[in-house]
Amino acid sequence: MLSLVLALVAAQTAAPREVALSRGVVVMSSRSEGLTPIETVALAERLSKALQDARVPVALSPEEANSRLGPERRPELCQARPECLAERGRVLGVGAVVALDSSKVFDDLPMRVMLLDSRQGRVVLRRSYTVSGAQVAELDTAFREVSQEIQKSLTALPGFEQTPPADAPREPAPVVLTPEPVQAPSPALTASSQPSRLPVYLTRGGAAVAGGTAVFFLVRGLLQASQLQEEVSSGASRWTYAQATGLRDGANRQLLLAGVLAGAAGVLLGTSFLLPSPESVNETPAAGAR
């Protein structure tokens, strides 16, 4: 009796414990011919990535699945038998297995992809492709097409029923509006809503500065022009031709600057009368009341 109990305990310890199946999928390389181990793993990883892009709930990567199964339960030992691959899926705790059977014939890659129900070992979907190993775009296209078909076929499996995505719009909850008494605005808010006189002061101050500077350049230009006029009237000049030319050009520049600044002063002064001020705001309601 004791030997029977010990044998049962040893058998339970040696066999991997099968956990409850989750709403997940794992890719297994069921068989490969003519491919190196690195190429076999790369194909399985590429198919797993295509499934994730198609919003298929991939639970484990192919490499992680092989590590958990161990060398004694490698998917290649199943020789593409659906019931054996489904048993491997139950050991990993996933609800479905995507088996990839691939080979290499010269530059071509004949492949067969199967979707298996881990609970029953039933083949839900089976597709075959032959792509060129040198054309990565063809391989990605084939994996993208089969991933979309797998995503649609999963909804027929138990535990994979269609559920709305997390970012799907939901119906908003009803809003109950409670009327609140109208409160008079506080004096502080009323005062802050009044327009400031600062822009008016700034524009008028700028107009005054521009006007004063214009008068300064106007006086200097007129003085230089008068000096030249006196030299012309007397007939004798204490300046050379180059000095006289420079004095004339300087007078012209002074007069030009005076004109520009005078125009700017006029624009600023006119703008100051267009800006809103507290007086204009207060006068408007009063005029309407009259």
Kinemage of the C-alpha trace (Angstrom):
@kinemage 1
@onewidth
@group {chain A} dominant
@subgroup {mainchain}
@vectorlist {calphas} color= white
{ca met a 1} P 0.000 0.000 0.000
{ca leu a 2} L 2.825 2.390 0.872
{ca ser a 3} L 4.594 1.658 -2.424
{ca leu a 4} L 1.420 2.470 -4.384
{ca val a 5} L 1.062 5.853 -2.637
{ca leu a 6} L 4.711 6.709 -3.299
{ca ala a 7} L 4.322 5.792 -6.970
{ca leu a 8} L 1.285 8.068 -7.339
{ca val a 9} L 3.103 10.967 -5.650
{ca ala a 10} L 6.147 10.504 -7.901
{ca ala a 11} L 3.983 10.438 -11.036
{ca gln a 12} L 2.198 13.670 -10.039
{ca thr a 13} L 5.520 15.368 -9.319
{ca ala a 14} L 7.136 14.387 -12.621
{ca ala a 15} L 4.254 15.441 -14.893
{ca pro a 16} L 3.756 19.199 -15.470
{ca arg a 17} L 0.674 20.558 -13.757
{ca glu a 18} L -2.066 21.658 -16.187
{ca val a 19} L -3.498 25.007 -15.193
{ca ala a 20} L -6.890 26.479 -15.996
{ca leu a 21} L -7.089 27.541 -19.638
{ca ser a 22} L -6.961 31.267 -20.262
{ca arg a 23} L -8.184 33.434 -23.111
{ca gly a 24} L -4.811 33.261 -24.822
{ca val a 25} L -3.024 31.895 -27.891
{ca val a 26} L 0.490 30.561 -28.395
{ca val a 27} L 2.412 29.825 -31.606
{ca met a 28} L 4.215 26.471 -31.817
{ca ser a 29} L 6.510 25.203 -34.551
{ca ser a 30} L 5.031 21.745 -35.076
{ca arg a 31} L 7.479 20.613 -37.763
{ca ser a 32} L 10.299 22.077 -39.871
{ca glu a 33} L 12.301 20.533 -42.663
{ca gly a 34} L 15.358 22.058 -44.299
{ca leu a 35} L 15.407 24.973 -41.833
{ca thr a 36} L 17.971 25.694 -39.168
{ca pro a 37} L 16.768 26.015 -35.549
{ca ile a 38} L 17.362 29.767 -35.741
{ca glu a 39} L 15.244 30.073 -38.904
{ca thr a 40} L 12.480 27.953 -37.330
{ca val a 41} L 12.321 30.160 -34.228
{ca ala a 42} L 12.434 33.339 -36.372
{ca leu a 43} L 9.427 32.180 -38.441
{ca ala a 44} L 7.407 31.359 -35.315
{ca glu a 45} L 8.276 34.711 -33.730
{ca arg a 46} L 7.274 36.536 -36.932
{ca leu a 47} L 3.898 34.790 -36.985
{ca ser a 48} L 3.384 35.586 -33.292
{ca lys a 49} L 4.107 39.258 -33.981
{ca ala a 50} L 1.590 39.278 -36.863
{ca leu a 51} L -1.059 37.812 -34.536
{ca gln a 52} L -0.428 40.535 -31.979
{ca asp a 53} L -0.784 43.186 -34.698
{ca ala a 54} L -4.161 41.618 -35.591
{ca arg a 55} L -5.300 42.015 -31.931
{ca val a 56} L -5.110 38.284 -31.196
{ca pro a 57} L -4.464 37.700 -27.451
{ca val a 58} L -1.012 36.077 -27.615
{ca ala a 59} L -0.202 34.753 -24.138
{ca leu a 60} L 3.386 33.544 -24.627
{ca ser a 61} L 6.143 33.927 -27.177
{ca pro a 62} L 7.212 30.732 -28.991
{ca glu a 63} L 10.578 30.745 -27.251
{ca glu a 64} L 8.994 31.134 -23.814
{ca ala a 65} L 6.518 28.329 -24.577
{ca asn a 66} L 9.356 25.955 -25.539
{ca ser a 67} L 11.200 26.869 -22.359
{ca arg a 68} L 8.174 26.076 -20.175
{ca leu a 69} L 7.414 22.805 -21.946
{ca gly a 70} L 10.969 21.507 -21.660
{ca pro a 71} L 12.867 19.192 -23.999
{ca glu a 72} L 10.611 16.197 -23.286
{ca arg a 73} L 7.480 18.040 -24.482
{ca arg a 74} L 8.842 19.902 -27.481
{ca pro a 75} L 6.094 20.634 -30.050
{ca glu a 76} L 8.249 19.023 -32.788
{ca leu a 77} L 7.787 15.651 -31.091
{ca cys a 78} L 4.062 15.801 -31.906
{ca gln a 79} L 4.790 15.521 -35.655
{ca ala a 80} L 1.907 17.955 -36.361
{ca arg a 81} L -0.712 15.746 -34.626
{ca pro a 82} L -3.532 18.057 -33.498
{ca glu a 83} L -4.399 16.148 -30.292
{ca cys a 84} L -0.741 16.198 -29.204
{ca leu a 85} L -0.352 19.940 -29.876
{ca ala a 86} L -3.629 20.633 -28.057
{ca glu a 87} L -2.247 18.752 -25.032
{ca arg a 88} L 0.812 21.029 -25.101
{ca gly a 89} L -1.537 24.022 -25.117
{ca arg a 90} L -3.394 22.694 -22.083
{ca val a 91} L -0.091 22.307 -20.244
{ca leu a 92} L 0.704 25.976 -20.996
{ca gly a 93} L -2.799 27.011 -19.934
{ca val a 94} L -3.836 28.624 -23.236
{ca gly a 95} L -7.175 28.165 -24.921
{ca ala a 96} L -5.882 27.849 -28.490
{ca val a 97} L -2.694 26.827 -30.304
{ca val a 98} L -1.462 28.131 -33.659
{ca ala a 99} L 0.732 25.393 -35.166
{ca leu a 100} L 3.248 26.309 -37.869
{ca asp a 101} L 4.454 23.507 -40.157
{ca ser a 102} L 7.232 24.854 -42.410
{ca ser a 103} L 9.895 23.566 -44.755
{ca lys a 104} L 12.461 24.920 -47.175
{ca val a 105} L 12.677 23.784 -50.795
{ca phe a 106} L 15.442 25.690 -52.590
{ca asp a 107} L 14.327 29.331 -52.151
{ca asp a 108} L 10.661 28.560 -51.437
{ca leu a 109} L 9.003 28.202 -48.029
{ca pro a 110} L 5.934 25.932 -48.113
{ca met a 111} L 4.012 26.484 -44.868
{ca arg a 112} L 0.856 25.170 -43.237
{ca val a 113} L -0.840 27.050 -40.400
{ca met a 114} L -3.440 25.398 -38.132
{ca leu a 115} L -5.612 26.878 -35.402
{ca leu a 116} L -6.384 24.250 -32.716
{ca asp a 117} L -8.820 24.239 -29.829
{ca ser a 118} L -6.775 23.229 -26.783
{ca arg a 119} L -9.814 21.825 -24.977
{ca gln a 120} L -10.902 19.338 -27.649
{ca gly a 121} L -7.910 19.106 -30.004
{ca arg a 122} L -10.169 20.193 -32.861
{ca val a 123} L -8.737 21.898 -35.953
{ca val a 124} L -10.638 25.171 -36.320
{ca leu a 125} L -8.704 26.648 -39.256
{ca arg a 126} L -6.155 25.275 -41.715
{ca arg a 127} L -4.323 27.329 -44.341
{ca ser a 128} L -1.385 26.585 -46.658
{ca tyr a 129} L 1.039 29.093 -48.183
{ca thr a 130} L 4.139 28.979 -50.345
{ca val a 131} L 6.277 32.103 -50.372
{ca ser a 132} L 9.756 32.987 -51.541
{ca gly a 133} L 12.313 32.976 -48.771
{ca ala a 134} L 14.045 35.955 -50.333
{ca gln a 135} L 10.859 38.070 -50.337
{ca val a 136} L 10.167 39.149 -46.767
{ca ala a 137} L 7.161 41.214 -47.908
{ca glu a 138} L 5.435 38.066 -49.237
{ca leu a 139} L 6.008 36.298 -45.927
{ca asp a 140} L 4.586 39.221 -43.939
{ca thr a 141} L 1.573 39.412 -46.245
{ca ala a 142} L 0.819 35.705 -45.773
{ca phe a 143} L 1.162 35.931 -41.998
{ca arg a 144} L -1.011 39.065 -41.909
{ca glu a 145} L -3.794 37.377 -43.908
{ca val a 146} L -3.826 34.217 -41.790
{ca ser a 147} L -3.680 36.284 -38.580
{ca gln a 148} L -6.830 38.152 -39.612
{ca glu a 149} L -8.584 34.838 -40.339
{ca ile a 150} L -7.473 33.456 -36.965
{ca gln a 151} L -8.765 36.570 -35.217
{ca lys a 152} L -12.210 36.012 -36.777
{ca ser a 153} L -12.230 32.238 -36.130
{ca leu a 154} L -11.335 32.598 -32.441
{ca thr a 155} L -14.752 34.043 -31.638
{ca ala a 156} L -16.276 30.582 -32.195
{ca leu a 157} L -14.141 28.998 -29.442
{ca pro a 158} L -15.233 28.848 -25.784
{ca gly a 159} L -13.682 31.700 -23.834
{ca phe a 160} L -12.912 33.726 -26.956
{ca glu a 161} L -16.358 35.232 -27.458
{ca gln a 162} L -16.353 38.684 -28.971
{ca thr a 163} L -16.024 41.331 -26.262
{ca pro a 164} L -16.060 45.075 -26.824
{ca pro a 165} L -12.588 46.602 -26.743
{ca ala a 166} L -11.520 48.625 -23.765
{ca asp a 167} L -11.467 51.834 -25.792
{ca ala a 168} L -14.955 51.351 -27.264
{ca pro a 169} L -17.308 54.276 -26.627
{ca arg a 170} L -19.820 53.653 -23.872
{ca glu a 171} L -23.224 55.171 -23.343
{ca pro a 172} L -22.860 58.050 -20.943
{ca ala a 173} L -24.705 57.963 -17.661
{ca pro a 174} L -27.775 60.178 -17.417
{ca val a 175} L -27.057 63.633 -16.112
{ca val a 176} L -29.427 65.105 -13.557
{ca leu a 177} L -29.524 68.882 -13.774
{ca thr a 178} L -30.315 70.678 -10.536
{ca pro a 179} L -31.169 74.362 -10.924
{ca glu a 180} L -29.061 76.648 -8.782
{ca pro a 181} L -29.956 80.186 -7.713
{ca val a 182} L -28.352 82.902 -9.759
{ca gln a 183} L -25.731 84.680 -7.724
{ca ala a 184} L -24.713 88.245 -8.321
{ca pro a 185} L -21.094 88.642 -9.386
{ca ser a 186} L -18.744 89.746 -6.665
{ca pro a 187} L -17.417 93.330 -6.724
{ca ala a 188} L -13.889 92.014 -7.225
{ca leu a 189} L -14.894 90.176 -10.397
{ca thr a 190} L -16.804 93.222 -11.641
{ca ala a 191} L -13.797 95.429 -11.114
{ca ser a 192} L -11.452 92.970 -12.805
{ca ser a 193} L -13.712 92.826 -15.865
{ca gln a 194} L -13.259 96.522 -16.501
{ca pro a 195} L -10.762 97.309 -19.289
{ca ser a 196} L -7.392 98.606 -18.149
{ca arg a 197} L -6.095 102.050 -18.993
{ca leu a 198} L -2.550 100.730 -19.339
{ca pro a 199} L -2.712 100.211 -23.142
{ca val a 200} L -4.053 103.755 -23.546
{ca tyr a 201} L -1.250 105.195 -21.417
{ca leu a 202} L 1.389 103.203 -23.291
{ca thr a 203} L 0.213 104.260 -26.748
{ca arg a 204} L -0.115 107.907 -25.793
{ca gly a 205} L 3.263 107.833 -24.065
{ca gly a 206} L 4.808 106.300 -27.166
{ca ala a 207} L 3.178 108.973 -29.294
{ca ala a 208} L 4.655 111.683 -27.053
{ca val a 209} L 8.149 110.159 -27.206
{ca ala a 210} L 7.966 109.733 -30.982
{ca gly a 211} L 6.700 113.304 -31.408
{ca gly a 212} L 9.439 114.757 -29.199
{ca thr a 213} L 12.131 112.808 -31.053
{ca ala a 214} L 10.671 113.966 -34.369
{ca val a 215} L 10.914 117.600 -33.233
{ca phe a 216} L 14.546 117.024 -32.173
{ca phe a 217} L 15.573 115.624 -35.571
{ca leu a 218} L 13.558 118.314 -37.353
{ca val a 219} L 15.427 121.079 -35.516
{ca arg a 220} L 18.812 119.501 -36.204
{ca gly a 221} L 18.025 119.031 -39.867
{ca leu a 222} L 16.837 122.617 -40.217
{ca leu a 223} L 19.980 123.931 -38.490
{ca gln a 224} L 22.246 121.979 -40.815
{ca ala a 225} L 20.239 123.117 -43.817
{ca ser a 226} L 20.455 126.746 -42.675
{ca gln a 227} L 24.241 126.491 -42.300
{ca leu a 228} L 24.530 125.312 -45.878
{ca gln a 229} L 22.231 128.095 -47.041
{ca glu a 230} L 24.382 130.726 -45.336
{ca glu a 231} L 27.489 129.381 -47.062
{ca val a 232} L 25.765 129.533 -50.417
{ca ser a 233} L 24.571 133.127 -49.812
{ca ser a 234} L 28.005 134.438 -48.746
{ca gly a 235} L 29.813 132.877 -51.711
{ca ala a 236} L 32.716 131.713 -49.503
{ca ser a 237} L 32.746 128.295 -47.813
{ca arg a 238} L 34.861 127.022 -44.913
{ca trp a 239} L 34.109 123.392 -45.873
{ca thr a 240} L 35.441 121.253 -48.644
{ca tyr a 241} L 33.139 119.786 -51.230
{ca ala a 242} L 33.106 116.397 -49.489
{ca gln a 243} L 32.305 118.028 -46.132
{ca ala a 244} L 29.500 120.055 -47.624
{ca thr a 245} L 28.052 116.980 -49.306
{ca gly a 246} L 28.171 115.072 -46.026
{ca leu a 247} L 26.483 117.977 -44.218
{ca arg a 248} L 23.738 118.066 -46.832
{ca asp a 249} L 23.171 114.302 -46.603
{ca gly a 250} L 23.080 114.520 -42.807
{ca ala a 251} L 20.445 117.248 -42.949
{ca asn a 252} L 18.341 115.156 -45.313
{ca arg a 253} L 18.578 112.143 -42.987
{ca gln a 254} L 17.558 114.241 -40.000
{ca leu a 255} L 14.523 115.589 -41.837
{ca leu a 256} L 13.569 112.085 -43.060
{ca leu a 257} L 13.747 110.663 -39.537
{ca ala a 258} L 11.682 113.582 -38.269
{ca gly a 259} L 8.973 112.792 -40.830
{ca val a 260} L 8.927 109.059 -40.009
{ca leu a 261} L 8.736 109.655 -36.264
{ca ala a 262} L 6.017 112.249 -36.720
{ca gly a 263} L 3.960 109.719 -38.688
{ca ala a 264} L 4.493 107.069 -35.997
{ca ala a 265} L 3.408 109.530 -33.335
{ca gly a 266} L 0.229 110.236 -35.238
{ca val a 267} L -0.555 106.521 -35.612
{ca leu a 268} L 0.009 105.837 -31.913
{ca leu a 269} L -2.086 108.803 -30.883
{ca gly a 270} L -4.951 107.738 -33.125
{ca thr a 271} L -4.746 104.167 -31.828
{ca ser a 272} L -5.002 105.364 -28.225
{ca phe a 273} L -8.434 106.836 -28.938
{ca leu a 274} L -9.629 103.520 -30.428
{ca leu a 275} L -8.646 101.391 -27.414
{ca pro a 276} L -11.395 100.667 -24.832
{ca ser a 277} L -11.146 102.537 -21.563
{ca pro a 278} L -13.241 102.515 -18.349
{ca glu a 279} L -14.726 105.854 -19.215
{ca ser a 280} L -15.984 104.710 -22.619
{ca val a 281} L -17.452 101.506 -21.126
{ca asn a 282} L -19.262 103.441 -18.384
{ca glu a 283} L -20.556 106.064 -20.791
{ca thr a 284} L -22.131 103.497 -23.143
{ca pro a 285} L -24.711 102.126 -20.614
{ca ala a 286} L -25.442 105.650 -19.442
{ca ala a 287} L -26.201 106.764 -22.960
{ca gly a 288} L -28.449 103.758 -23.453
{ca ala a 289} L -30.310 104.582 -20.213
{ca arg a 290} L -31.028 108.103 -21.425
